[in-house]
């Protein structure tokens, strides 16, 4: 019997190496790209001696993030509450409405054209109306975030429900399943990848909606802080607020992506592609 080399890789170890690299690649490449852009930005501001009023250096923005951290955290909590509530409302309304569009033809004929028409209206134009109706508090910001975020959820839900394989539906019906069972065991699981796609798009739109509402009328929040800092010509604080808002939006997006991988880990869309060498 030949002795096995202690430093030799087993088949399982060999298979695990590319999969680990594939898991890290989607995060490593953007991180390296971002780091390169930050370095180039820092070098440009130092070499050209551009005014901080026009373009502050990343090091100055980082210093402001540290010094103004309590203020940024306080304002972030308010903005996060606004877009989370708006997003939650869009989920509660959007998914059932998407299901109605598929299963109730009169509802589709009556509502779908109005939904499409509503998306042609600039939300910045109707935001002041919501403020007049509901005041400058959180309610108007939540409603603006909802009106911007719910449409992709409705559309992707309807597309996913319609994409259920007809042969699977016929087999389930032949086994005695009723309409609800067909929906719950066939249509809805099949639609989950589309629904999560709509949720991820809506998550970014809800953040935009909350900021639009704060730009129109607010006394707190990151959008309000951007307006105040811009009025004081504090460009560094403006950039720090934008960075904080980006962190909030990206963090929420990736949280949804983690939930997606857990809920539909059986689906090919939740798997990371393998990276290979050319």
Residue pairs with C-beta under 8 A, 6 or more apart in sequence:
18 274
18 275
18 276
19 274
21 275
22 272
22 273
22 274
22 275
23 272
25 275
26 272
38 58
41 57
41 58
42 57
42 58
42 59
44 50
45 55
45 56
45 57
45 58
46 57
52 60
52 235
52 236
53 233
53 235
54 235
55 235
56 64
56 235
56 236
56 239
60 236
61 236
61 239
61 240
61 243
64 236
64 237
64 239
64 240
65 72
65 240
65 243
65 244
68 237
68 240
71 225
72 222
72 225
72 240
72 241
72 244
74 220
75 220
75 221
75 222
75 224
75 225
75 241
75 244
76 222
76 244
76 245
76 248
78 138
78 220
78 221
78 222
79 207
79 210
79 211
79 214
79 221
79 222
79 223
79 245
79 248
80 248
81 138
82 138
82 141
82 142
82 145
82 210
82 213
82 214
82 221
83 145
83 206
83 207
83 209
83 210
83 248
83 252
84 206
84 252
85 138
85 142
85 145
86 141
86 142
86 143
86 144
86 145
86 146
86 148
86 149
86 206
86 209
86 210
87 145
87 146
87 149
87 202
87 203
87 206
89 142
89 146
89 150
90 145
90 146
90 149
90 150
90 153
90 202
90 206
91 153
91 199
91 202
93 146
93 150
94 150
94 151
94 153
94 154
94 157
94 198
94 202
95 153
95 154
95 157
95 195
97 111
97 150
97 154
97 157
98 153
98 154
98 155
98 156
98 157
98 158
98 161
99 157
99 158
99 161
99 183
100 107
100 108
100 111
101 107
101 108
101 111
101 112
101 154
101 158
102 108
102 158
102 161
102 162
102 187
103 161
103 179
103 183
115 151
115 154
118 147
118 151
119 151
123 144
123 147
123 148
123 209
123 212
124 212
124 215
124 216
126 144
126 147
127 140
127 144
127 212
127 213
127 215
127 216
128 216
128 217
130 140
130 143
130 144
130 213
131 140
131 213
131 216
131 217
133 140
134 140
134 143
136 217
136 218
136 219
140 213
140 217
141 209
141 210
141 213
141 214
141 218
141 221
142 210
144 209
144 210
144 212
144 213
145 205
145 206
145 207
145 209
145 210
145 213
146 206
146 209
147 209
148 205
148 206
148 208
148 209
148 212
149 202
149 203
149 205
149 206
149 209
150 202
152 198
152 201
152 202
152 205
153 195
153 198
153 199
153 202
154 198
155 198
156 194
156 195
156 197
156 198
156 201
157 191
157 194
157 195
157 198
159 191
159 194
160 190
160 191
160 192
160 193
160 194
160 195
161 183
161 187
161 188
161 190
161 191
163 190
163 191
163 194
164 186
164 187
164 190
164 191
165 190
168 186
169 182
169 186
169 187
172 181
172 182
172 185
172 186
173 182
177 185
192 263
192 264
192 267
193 264
193 267
193 269
193 270
196 256
196 259
196 260
196 263
196 264
199 256
199 260
200 253
200 256
200 257
200 260
203 249
203 252
203 253
203 256
204 249
204 253
207 245
207 248
207 249
207 252
210 221
210 223
211 221
211 222
211 223
211 245
212 223
213 223
214 221
214 222
214 223
214 224
214 227
215 223
215 226
215 227
218 224
222 241
222 244
222 245
222 248
225 237
225 241
226 238
226 241
226 242
229 235
229 237
229 238
229 241
230 238
260 270
261 270
264 270
